[in-house]
Amino acid sequence: MRVILTDLVKQKKFIYTLKTMDDTQKMLQVIINGQSSLKQELSSKIDKLDKKINGLGTELNGKIDKLDKRLDKIGKQVAFLEDDAPTREEFDGLTKRVDKIEKTIITA
């Protein structure tokens, strides 16, 4: 009788272990499924961000090219103005010329 009870206890423990393992496996599967869906969602969001960043990069490159062309144009205009502007020595010479002209006007 005692052997039979011991066998029954062992069988109950085995059945409990199987049931517990089954519940544990179910819980693990739920966790794994949740992580998998989270991973897919994050991957799709990252892909969308990559596309958006690439689009912004292309747009920014276009704007930079336009700005470079505009800066080149402004640089050329400044260079031409600089060529037309008198140097310091020429400017000092102009004041001397103006002084001479004033003296001739006053004396005349």
Long-range contacts (C-beta under 8 A, 24 or more apart in sequence): none
